[in-house]
Amino acid sequence: MNCPTCQTETRKRGKDRKGNQRFYCVACFKSFIEPQDKPLGNMYLPIEKAAVCINLLVEGMSLRSVERLTGISLHTLLNLLTIVGEKCERFLESRIVGVPVKDVEADEIWSFVYCKEKALKEKIKEGRFQDDFQMADKLGDAYTFVGIERNTKLVLAWYLGRRTNDDTLLFAKKLGRATFNDSFQVTTDGFKQYKYAIVRELEHKEIDFAQLIKIYAAPRDGEARYSPPVVVDTTSEIIFGNPDPARICTSIIERQNLTIRMQMRRFTRLTNAFSKKWENLKSALALFFAFYNFCRKHGGIDKQTPAMAAGLTNHVWSVRELLAAL
């Protein structure tokens, strides 16, 4: 190895306390260690402990539970989540591009940041955020748009935002970038913003687009406040192209919503595990989807990961391998 200062040949000079090889330059008399990969940036947390923490987080444990089990402080865990989450987001955007697909299902799952929308409006009326309105924009209801390939179970695109026209367009744009320029079928629920967004961003791919609209029964007397509504019927509406009626389905994406709620503590209802910051929720989502696509074996596709079924990789990744790829 050459000296990074004077480019002269160096000699080995033992190892440091962490086991890294040290080198000594006979020309400029400087010592240094061999370059190290730093998937965690400037964090001092060992990669082995980081992998353990990430495994616990993506299996549905809260930050406080991980803190108690590993002895790593909450502040360090939040830093780890933010750093790895941001890298996972960039990693997914670079790896899942132009994927051949046949059936795409899209839906949005609700959560909230800091407080629910109704409580947020009351706090705004009280003048709680009068000095920082931008902060209030990232609080309250948060919807995660998810697009999944029905056959490979690969999460093609996701987007954290509101249920607005602009956010739906941004999600549809990410979905268009993730899919190959070829004809395929898209199915969504009855959310009206999809009609414009999906057609605008994907019509050049010669898609067939339909919506599956659910009809719910009226609430019964004495029904509990948090009981789910009962679906009594479904109807399909053709929006664009000529979709196959037998393939108009949202069951896979609905099941994916359950997976998200079961394996992300922030989505568990009626607990205090909800996100307090928008950025933390976004990082947690990016980490989960990267883990889901590349590390988590899926029973519906012969114990492969979705990335394997889609031809993006040929083996199941470990969390450490995922960290090295970021």
For each residue, the residues with C-beta under 8 A, 3 or more apart:
1: 10 23 34
2: 7 8 9 10
3: 6 7 8 9 10 23 25 27 28 30 32
4: 7 32
5: 25 28 30
6: 3 25 27 28
7: 2 3 4
8: 2 3 25 26 27 28
9: 2 3 26
10: 1 2 3 23 24 25 26
11: 23 24 26
12: 21 22 23 24
13: 22 23 24 31
14: 22
15: 19 20 21 22
16: 19 20 22 33
17:
18:
19: 15 16
20: 15 16 33 34 36
21: 12 15 33 34
22: 12 13 14 15 16 31 32 33
23: 1 3 10 11 12 13 31 32 33 34
24: 10 11 12 13 29 30 31
25: 3 5 6 8 10 28 29 30 31 32
26: 8 9 10 11 29
27: 3 6 8
28: 3 5 6 8 25
29: 24 25 26
30: 3 5 24 25
31: 13 22 23 24 25
32: 3 4 22 23 25
33: 16 20 21 22 23 36
34: 1 20 21 23
35:
36: 20 33
37: 324
38: 41 42
39: 47 84 87 323 324 326
40: 43 45 47 50 80 83 84 323
41: 38 83
42: 38
43: 40 50 76 79 80 83
44:
45: 40 49 50 72 76 80
46: 49 50
47: 39 40 50 51 320 323
48: 51 52 320
49: 45 46 52 53 70 72
50: 40 43 45 46 47 53 54 80 84 323
51: 47 48 54 55 318 319 320 323
52: 48 49 55 56 70
53: 49 50 56 57 66 70 72 77 80
54: 50 51 57 58 80 84 287 291 319 323
55: 51 52 58 59 319
56: 52 53 59 61 65 66 69 70
57: 53 54 61 63 66 77 81 265 284 287
58: 54 55 263 264 287 288 291 292 295 296 319
59: 55 56 263
60: 262 263 264 265
61: 56 57 65 66 69 265
62: 65 66 265 273
63: 57 66 67 74 77 78 81 265
64: 67 68 74
65: 56 61 62 68 69
66: 53 56 57 61 62 63 69 70 72 77
67: 63 64 70 71 72 73 74 77
68: 64 65
69: 56 61 65 66
70: 49 52 53 56 66 67
71: 67
72: 45 49 53 66 67 76 77
73: 67 76 77
74: 63 64 67 77 78
75: 78 79
76: 43 45 72 73 79 80
77: 53 57 63 66 67 72 73 74 80 81
78: 63 74 75 81 82 280
79: 43 75 76 82 83
80: 40 43 45 50 53 54 76 77 83 84
81: 57 63 77 78 84 85 280 283 284 287
82: 78 79 85 86 279 280 283
83: 40 41 43 79 80 86 87
84: 39 40 50 54 80 81 87 88 283 287 323 326
85: 81 82 88 89 282 283 284 285 286 287
86: 82 83 89 90 283 286
87: 39 83 84 90 91 326
88: 84 85 91 92 283 286 287 289 290 322 326
89: 85 86 92 93 282 283 286
90: 86 87 93 94 326
91: 87 88 94 95 290 325 326
92: 88 89 95 96 286 289 290 293
93: 89 90 96 97 174 177
94: 90 91 97
95: 91 92 312
96: 92 93 99 154 155 156 157 178 293 312
97: 93 94 177 178
98: 177 178 179 180 181
99: 96 149 154 156 178 179 180 310 312
100: 180 182
101: 104 149 156 179 180 184
102: 149 150 151 184 185
103: 149 150 151 184 185 187 247 249
104: 101 147 148 149 150 156 175 179 184 185 186 187
105: 147 148 150 186 187 188 249 250 252 253
106: 145 146 147 148 171 175 186 187 188 194 198 253
107: 145 146 188 189 250 253 254 256 257
108: 143 144 145 146 163 191
109: 143 144 146 257 260 261 267
110: 141 142 143
111: 141 142 143 144 266 267 274 275 281
112: 115 116 117 140 141 142 274 275
113: 138 139 140 142 274 275 276 277 278 281
114: 120 139 140 274 275 276 277
115: 112 119 120 123 139 140
116: 112 119 120 140 141
117: 112 120 121 140 141
118: 121 122
119: 115 116 122 123
120: 114 115 116 117 123 124 136 139 140
121: 117 118 124 125 140
122: 118 119 125 126
123: 115 119 120 126 128 129
124: 120 121 127 128 129 136
125: 121 122
126: 122 123
127: 124 130
128: 123 124
129: 123 124 132 133 135 136
130: 127 133
131:
132: 129 135 136
133: 129 130 136 137
134: 137 138
135: 129 132 138 139
136: 120 124 129 132 133 139 140
137: 133 134
138: 113 134 135 277 278
139: 113 114 115 120 135 136 278
140: 112 113 114 115 116 117 120 121 136
141: 110 111 112 116 117 162 163
142: 110 111 112 113 160 161 162 275 278 281
143: 108 109 110 111 160 161 162 163 167
144: 108 109 111 158 159 160 260 285
145: 106 107 108 157 158 159 160 161 167 168 171
146: 106 107 108 109 155 157 158 253 256 257 260
147: 104 105 106 155 156 157 158 171 174 175 178 253
148: 104 105 106 153 154 155 156 252 253 256
149: 99 101 102 103 104 152 153 154 156 306 310
150: 102 103 104 105 153 247 249 252
151: 102 103 309
152: 149 301 306 309 310
153: 148 149 150 252 256 298 300 301 306 309
154: 96 99 148 149 293 306 307 309 310 312
155: 96 146 147 148 158 256 289 292 293 306
156: 96 99 101 104 147 148 149 175 178 179
157: 96 145 146 147 171 174 175 177 178
158: 144 145 146 147 155 171 174 285 289
159: 144 145 167 170 171 174
160: 142 143 144 145 278 281 282 285
161: 142 143 145 164 166 167 170 171
162: 141 142 143 167
163: 108 141 143 167 168 191 193
164: 161 167 168 193
165: 168 169 193 196 197
166: 161 169 170
167: 143 145 159 161 162 163 164 170 171
168: 145 163 164 165 171 172 191 193 194 196 197
169: 165 166 172 173 196 197 200 201
170: 159 161 166 167 173 174
171: 106 145 147 157 158 159 161 167 168 174 175 197
172: 168 169 175 176 194 197 198 200 201 202
173: 169 170 176 177 201
174: 93 147 157 158 159 170 171 177 178
175: 104 106 147 156 157 171 172 178 179 198 201 202
176: 172 173 179 201 202 205
177: 93 97 98 157 173 174
178: 96 97 98 99 147 156 157 174 175
179: 98 99 101 104 156 175 176 184 202 205
180: 98 99 100 101
181: 98 204 205
182: 100 205 206
183: 205 206 207 208
184: 101 102 103 104 179 205 207 208
185: 102 103 104 207 208 209 210 243 244 247 248
186: 104 105 106 198 202 207 208 209 210
187: 103 104 105 106 209 210 211 212 243 247 248 249 250
188: 105 106 107 191 194 198 209 211 212 250
189: 107 194 211 212 213 214 250
190: 211 212 213 214 237
191: 108 163 168 188 194
192: 195
193: 163 164 165 168 196 197
194: 106 168 172 188 189 191 197 198 211 239
195: 192 198 199 211 239
196: 165 168 169 193 199 200
197: 165 168 169 171 172 193 194 200 201
198: 106 172 175 186 188 194 195 201 202 207 209 239 240
199: 195 196 202 203 209 239 240
200: 169 172 196 197 203
201: 169 172 173 175 176 197 198
202: 172 175 176 179 186 198 199 205 207 209
203: 199 200 206 207 240
204: 181
205: 176 179 181 182 183 184 202
206: 182 183 203 241
207: 183 184 185 186 198 202 203 240 241
208: 183 184 185 186 240 241 242 243 244
209: 185 186 187 188 198 199 202 238 239 240 241 243
210: 185 186 187 236 237 238 239 243 248
211: 187 188 189 190 194 195 236 237 239
212: 187 188 189 190 234 235 236 248 249 250
213: 189 190 234 235 236 237
214: 189 190 231 233 234
215: 231 232 233 234 235
216: 229 230 231 232
217: 220 229 230 231 232
218:
219: 223 229
220: 217 223
221:
222:
223: 219 220 227
224: 227
225:
226: 269 270
227: 223 224
228:
229: 216 217 219
230: 216 217
231: 214 215 216 217 234
232: 215 216 217
233: 214 215
234: 212 213 214 215 231
235: 212 213 215
236: 210 211 212 213 245 248
237: 190 210 211 213
238: 209 210 241 242 243
239: 194 195 198 199 209 210 211
240: 198 199 203 207 208 209
241: 206 207 208 209 238
242: 208 238
243: 185 187 208 209 210 238 247 248
244: 185 208 247 248
245: 236 248
246:
247: 103 150 185 187 243 244
248: 185 187 210 212 236 243 244 245
249: 103 105 150 187 212 252
250: 105 107 187 188 189 212 253 254
251: 254 255
252: 105 148 150 153 249 255 256
253: 105 106 107 146 147 148 250 256 257
254: 107 250 251 257 258
255: 251 252 258 259
256: 107 146 148 153 155 252 253 259 260
257: 107 109 146 253 254 260 261
258: 254 255 261 262
259: 255 256 262 263 292
260: 109 144 146 256 257 263 264 267 288
261: 109 257 258 264 267 268 269
262: 60 258 259
263: 58 59 60 259 260 288
264: 58 60 260 261 267 268 284 285 288
265: 57 60 61 62 63 268 271 273
266: 111 273 274 275 281 284
267: 109 111 260 261 264
268: 261 264 265 271 273
269: 226 261
270: 226
271: 265 268 274
272:
273: 62 265 266 268
274: 111 112 113 114 266 271
275: 111 112 113 114 142 266 278 280 281 284
276: 113 114 280
277: 113 114 138 280 281
278: 113 138 139 142 160 275 281 282
279: 82 282 283
280: 78 81 82 275 276 277 283 284
281: 111 113 142 160 266 275 277 278 284 285
282: 85 89 160 278 279 285 286
283: 81 82 84 85 86 88 89 279 280 286 287
284: 57 81 85 264 266 275 280 281 287 288
285: 85 144 158 160 264 281 282 288 289
286: 85 86 88 89 92 282 283 289 290
287: 54 57 58 81 84 85 88 283 284 290 291
288: 58 260 263 264 284 285 291 292
289: 88 92 155 158 285 286 292 293
290: 88 91 92 286 287 293 294 295 322
291: 54 58 287 288 294 295 296 319 322
292: 58 155 259 288 289 295 296 306
293: 92 96 154 155 289 290 296 305 306 307 312
294: 290 291 305 307 312 313 317 322
295: 58 290 291 292 305 316 317 318 319 322
296: 58 291 292 293 305
297: 303 304 305 316
298: 153 301 303 304 305 306 309
299: 303
300: 153
301: 152 153 298 304 306 308 309
302:
303: 297 298 299
304: 297 298 301 308 309 316
305: 293 294 295 296 297 298 308 309 313 316 317
306: 149 152 153 154 155 292 293 298 301 309 310
307: 154 293 294 310 312 313 317
308: 301 304 305 311 312 313 314 315 316
309: 151 152 153 154 298 301 304 305 306
310: 99 149 152 154 306 307
311: 308
312: 95 96 99 154 293 294 307 308
313: 294 305 307 308 317
314: 308
315: 308
316: 295 297 304 305 308
317: 294 295 305 307 313 321 322 325
318: 51 295 321 322
319: 51 54 55 58 291 295 322 323
320: 47 48 51 323 324
321: 317 318 324 325
322: 88 290 291 294 295 317 318 319 325 326
323: 39 40 47 50 51 54 84 319 320 326
324: 37 39 320 321
325: 91 317 321 322
326: 39 84 87 88 90 91 322 323
